[in-house]
Amino acid sequence: MNMLAKIAWRNVWRNKGRSLVVIGSIVVGIWALIFMVGFMNGFTVSYINGAIQHEISHIQIHHPDFKKDYKIQFTISNGLSLAKGISQEPEIKAVSPRSIATGMVSSPRKAQGVHIYGILPEMEKNVTHHDSLLSEGTYFGSNLKNPIVIGMELAEELKVEVNNKVVLTFQDEENNLVAGAFRVAGLLETTSPSINKGTAYIKMEDLNRLAGIGQGIHEIALFLSDPEQEPIVMDKLKSNHPNLLIESWRTLAPELELFLSMTDSFLWVLFGIIMVALIFGIINSMLMAVLERYRELGMLMAIGMNKWRVYVMIVIETIFLSLVGGPFGVALGWLTMNWLGRDGIDLSAYSEGLREFGYSSILYPSIEVPTYLYVAIGVILTALIGALYPAFKAIQLDPAKALHMV
């Protein structure tokens, strides 16, 4: 076997041009695969992280009946105290209690339905980071009376600007319609269509005063230090608070889980397509190598090398080509991912369209370390499969005829 390996290695470099073409195709194929996987992962991470960081958070807590009809009277018992207690847990990075109402926002020109969130701005910004997403105005930092923060698209729909007045109308605890005038303090521009078009943020004290619910809250949003700790935190919260509705982002937004699974499936399909393309490239190159060496292979068989050894020699040559090209392709892909993961890809030219679907205009491709191992193994298997037919073709030749070929 050692002798066969030595002969195969020499055969690889006897025709350097052909070998370099095969190695180059392997390098480009691996790089393209890693880049596409990283690109798709970047889109997936951008979409899911955007939804978690700016909208739903990792975990939400509600009164068990609140989400059935979003009635304002279903508040969490001792909600503020509960939120303060939960914030002391080591796995929790930030907590934001919220009071919620569904109603209308109107300007002198138009009215539209919205979800109204009463928040504590200093706590809320640590969960949703909205203070970093302002396109105009301030995040409740002005001295305006009854400030409100809304999405840029909602402001355009209402035809209002910063410092303009809007009116919120919703039902109070006794199902009476109440209304309050608010001044636009800031305009948000997020990756969430629902926030941009249909959400209004006001101070909790203002909403609770109008709704007549005192210190009541409807929702506690939790942002975790480590997302991997989510199952542990969920189990602990459910055990400690069995009478509350506690949901993770996977339950709150099942479309994100579906999107994640669909992306994983697509990546495997992409992996298969590129590997099949590599297989055909290797088959083509190795068949050419076999046809060019018909006389040589016939001579080897005539002097006593059996067909099995010829078969194994061709296979080993192909594996050597993959072992040379594979590491270069993986290294090139790794360098590309590090560079793009640091600087990102600027897609601001398509920002309007991306924002409609919840994506950021700066994409940061990323790839998990085990994926590099899967790619390396896949290339070796691909080379092995691609070598089978050329090797089989080699052992079909007739040594007597092969010796007379020019």
TALIN-V499434 format. One record per residue. N is the residue number from 1. SS is DSSP state (a for helix, b for strand, c for the rest). PHI is phi in whole degrees, 0 to 359 (* if undefined). OMEGA is omega in radians with two decimals (none if undefined). Layout:
{{N	SS	PHI	OMEGA} {N	SS	PHI	OMEGA}}
This chain:
{{1	c	*	3.10} {2	a	299	3.13} {3	a	295	3.11} {4	a	298	3.13} {5	a	297	3.13} {6	a	295	3.13} {7	a	296	-3.13} {8	a	297	3.14} {9	a	296	3.10} {10	a	293	3.13} {11	a	298	3.14} {12	a	301	-3.03} {13	c	261	3.05} {14	c	289	3.05} {15	c	242	-3.02} {16	a	296	-3.12} {17	a	300	-3.13} {18	a	296	-3.12} {19	a	295	3.14} {20	a	293	3.07} {21	a	296	3.12} {22	a	296	3.13} {23	a	298	3.12} {24	a	298	3.12} {25	a	295	3.10} {26	a	294	3.13} {27	a	299	-3.12} {28	a	296	3.13} {29	a	298	3.13} {30	a	294	3.12} {31	a	299	-3.14} {32	a	298	3.13} {33	a	296	-3.14} {34	a	297	-3.14} {35	a	296	-3.11} {36	a	294	3.09} {37	a	297	3.11} {38	a	297	-3.14} {39	a	296	3.14} {40	a	292	3.08} {41	a	298	3.11} {42	a	299	3.09} {43	a	297	-3.11} {44	a	296	-3.13} {45	a	297	3.13} {46	a	299	-3.10} {47	a	293	-3.08} {48	a	289	3.12} {49	a	295	3.09} {50	a	299	3.13} {51	a	294	-3.11} {52	a	289	-3.04} {53	a	287	-3.02} {54	a	248	-3.06} {55	a	222	-2.92} {56	a	261	-3.06} {57	c	67	-3.10} {58	c	284	-3.08} {59	b	219	3.05} {60	b	232	3.13} {61	b	238	3.14} {62	b	221	2.88} {63	b	296	-3.05} {64	c	301	-3.13} {65	c	259	-3.01} {66	a	296	-3.02} {67	a	282	3.11} {68	a	291	-3.14} {69	a	228	-3.11} {70	c	55	3.10} {71	c	282	-2.96} {72	c	291	-3.10} {73	c	282	-3.12} {74	c	273	3.14} {75	c	266	3.09} {76	c	278	-3.13} {77	c	298	-3.12} {78	c	53	-3.02} {79	a	299	-3.11} {80	a	295	3.10} {81	a	294	3.11} {82	a	296	3.13} {83	a	299	3.13} {84	a	295	3.13} {85	a	294	-3.13} {86	a	295	-3.11} {87	c	297	-3.14} {88	c	278	-3.14} {89	c	294	-3.06} {90	c	295	-3.12} {91	c	280	-3.06} {92	b	267	3.11} {93	b	273	-3.11} {94	b	207	-3.13} {95	b	227	3.08} {96	b	223	3.02} {97	b	281	-3.10} {98	b	220	2.90} {99	b	254	-2.95} {100	b	227	3.03} {101	b	217	3.05} {102	b	248	-3.08} {103	b	198	-3.11} {104	b	236	2.96} {105	b	244	-3.08} {106	b	224	3.04} {107	c	239	3.09} {108	c	301	-3.06} {109	c	252	-3.03} {110	c	201	3.06} {111	b	229	-3.13} {112	b	207	3.10} {113	b	289	-3.13} {114	b	215	2.89} {115	b	268	-3.08} {116	b	252	3.14} {117	b	249	2.99} {118	b	267	-2.98} {119	b	233	2.93} {120	c	259	-2.94} {121	a	309	-3.09} {122	a	294	3.10} {123	a	275	-3.09} {124	a	296	-3.07} {125	a	292	3.09} {126	a	282	3.14} {127	a	261	-3.07} {128	a	258	3.08} {129	c	57	-3.12} {130	a	291	-3.14} {131	a	297	3.13} {132	a	269	-3.06} {133	c	247	3.14} {134	b	286	3.04} {135	b	266	3.10} {136	b	210	3.06} {137	b	77	-3.10} {138	c	231	3.12} {139	c	267	-3.13} {140	c	60	-3.11} {141	c	267	-3.11} {142	c	274	3.11} {143	c	266	3.14} {144	c	295	3.05} {145	c	278	-3.11} {146	c	53	-3.13} {147	b	288	3.08} {148	b	220	3.08} {149	b	241	-3.12} {150	b	227	3.11} {151	b	285	-3.14} {152	a	300	-3.12} {153	a	292	3.09} {154	a	295	3.11} {155	a	297	3.10} {156	a	294	3.12} {157	a	296	3.14} {158	a	278	-3.09} {159	c	60	3.09} {160	c	235	3.11} {161	c	231	3.08} {162	c	302	-3.12} {163	c	81	3.05} {164	c	285	-3.12} {165	b	264	2.99} {166	b	229	-3.14} {167	b	239	3.06} {168	b	259	3.12} {169	b	231	3.13} {170	b	200	-3.13} {171	b	269	3.09} {172	c	271	-3.06} {173	c	298	-3.13} {174	c	260	3.10} {175	c	66	3.04} {176	c	268	3.10} {177	b	286	3.09} {178	b	233	-3.12} {179	b	219	3.10} {180	b	213	3.12} {181	b	268	-3.10} {182	b	226	3.08} {183	b	255	3.14} {184	b	290	-3.13} {185	b	268	-3.10} {186	b	203	3.13} {187	b	239	-3.11} {188	b	265	3.01} {189	c	227	-3.05} {190	c	251	3.06} {191	c	270	-3.11} {192	c	261	3.10} {193	a	300	-3.11} {194	a	292	3.10} {195	a	287	-3.10} {196	a	297	-2.99} {197	a	251	-2.95} {198	a	217	-3.12} {199	b	226	3.08} {200	b	230	3.13} {201	b	246	3.06} {202	b	229	3.12} {203	b	288	-3.11} {204	a	302	-3.12} {205	a	297	3.14} {206	a	289	-3.14} {207	a	294	-3.09} {208	a	295	3.11} {209	a	295	-3.14} {210	a	292	-3.09} {211	a	280	-3.14} {212	c	72	-3.12} {213	c	250	3.06} {214	c	59	-3.14} {215	c	262	-3.08} {216	c	292	3.04} {217	c	227	-3.10} {218	c	250	-3.01} {219	b	211	2.98} {220	b	237	3.14} {221	b	261	-3.10} {222	b	242	3.05} {223	b	245	-3.01} {224	b	270	3.05} {225	c	291	3.14} {226	c	229	-3.12} {227	a	303	-3.14} {228	a	292	3.14} {229	a	275	-3.06} {230	a	305	3.14} {231	a	300	-3.13} {232	a	293	3.14} {233	a	296	3.13} {234	a	300	3.14} {235	a	298	-3.12} {236	a	294	-3.11} {237	a	294	-3.14} {238	a	295	3.11} {239	a	290	-3.11} {240	a	279	-3.08} {241	c	226	-3.05} {242	c	293	-3.09} {243	c	269	-3.14} {244	b	248	3.07} {245	b	270	-3.08} {246	b	240	-3.04} {247	b	228	3.04} {248	b	270	-3.13} {249	a	298	-3.14} {250	a	293	3.10} {251	a	276	-3.12} {252	a	294	-3.11} {253	c	225	-3.10} {254	a	300	3.11} {255	a	295	3.09} {256	a	291	3.11} {257	a	296	3.11} {258	a	296	3.13} {259	a	299	3.14} {260	a	296	-3.13} {261	a	292	3.12} {262	a	295	3.12} {263	a	296	3.10} {264	a	301	3.14} {265	a	296	-3.14} {266	a	298	-3.13} {267	a	296	3.10} {268	a	293	3.08} {269	a	296	3.10} {270	a	299	3.10} {271	a	302	-3.13} {272	a	296	-3.12} {273	a	298	-3.11} {274	a	292	3.11} {275	a	294	3.10} {276	a	296	3.10} {277	a	299	3.09} {278	a	296	-3.14} {279	a	301	-3.12} {280	a	294	3.08} {281	a	296	3.14} {282	a	292	3.12} {283	a	301	-3.12} {284	a	299	-3.10} {285	a	293	-3.10} {286	a	287	3.05} {287	a	297	3.09} {288	a	298	3.13} {289	a	296	3.14} {290	a	293	-3.13} {291	a	297	3.12} {292	a	292	-3.05} {293	c	249	-3.13} {294	a	304	-3.11} {295	a	297	-3.13} {296	a	296	-3.14} {297	a	295	3.10} {298	a	296	3.11} {299	a	295	3.12} {300	a	300	3.13} {301	a	289	-3.13} {302	a	291	-3.12} {303	c	269	2.98} {304	c	122	3.09} {305	c	286	-3.10} {306	c	284	-3.05} {307	a	299	-3.13} {308	a	297	3.14} {309	a	293	3.08} {310	a	298	-3.14} {311	a	301	-3.10} {312	a	296	-3.14} {313	a	298	3.12} {314	a	296	3.13} {315	a	297	-3.13} {316	a	296	3.10} {317	a	302	-3.13} {318	a	294	3.12} {319	a	296	3.09} {320	a	299	3.12} {321	a	300	3.13} {322	a	289	-3.14} {323	a	289	3.06} {324	a	279	-3.09} {325	a	285	-3.08} {326	a	304	-3.12} {327	a	300	3.11} {328	a	295	3.13} {329	a	295	3.12} {330	a	295	-3.14} {331	a	297	3.12} {332	a	296	3.10} {333	a	295	3.14} {334	a	296	3.11} {335	a	297	3.13} {336	a	297	-3.13} {337	a	295	3.11} {338	a	295	-3.13} {339	a	293	-3.12} {340	a	289	3.11} {341	a	293	3.11} {342	a	274	-3.05} {343	a	265	3.14} {344	c	76	3.07} {345	b	248	-3.09} {346	b	279	3.12} {347	c	249	-3.07} {348	a	298	3.09} {349	a	295	3.14} {350	a	247	-3.00} {351	a	299	-3.12} {352	a	298	3.14} {353	a	294	3.13} {354	a	297	-3.11} {355	a	296	3.12} {356	a	298	-3.12} {357	c	255	3.04} {358	c	86	-3.13} {359	c	252	3.06} {360	c	278	-3.14} {361	c	281	3.05} {362	b	250	-3.09} {363	b	257	3.13} {364	c	246	3.12} {365	c	300	3.13} {366	c	211	3.14} {367	c	211	-3.14} {368	c	281	-3.08} {369	a	303	3.14} {370	a	301	-3.13} {371	a	297	3.10} {372	a	299	3.12} {373	a	293	3.11} {374	a	300	-3.14} {375	a	295	-3.14} {376	a	298	3.11} {377	a	296	3.14} {378	a	298	3.14} {379	a	293	3.13} {380	a	297	3.11} {381	a	296	3.12} {382	a	298	3.12} {383	a	298	3.14} {384	a	297	3.13} {385	a	294	-3.13} {386	a	294	-3.11} {387	a	274	-3.00} {388	a	297	-3.10} {389	a	291	3.09} {390	a	301	3.12} {391	a	294	3.10} {392	a	296	3.12} {393	a	297	-3.11} {394	a	294	-3.07} {395	a	277	3.08} {396	c	275	-3.07} {397	c	289	3.09} {398	c	264	-3.08} {399	a	307	-3.11} {400	a	296	3.12} {401	a	289	-3.09} {402	a	296	-3.12} {403	a	291	-3.12} {404	c	264	3.11} {405	c	282	-3.14} {406	c	273	none}}
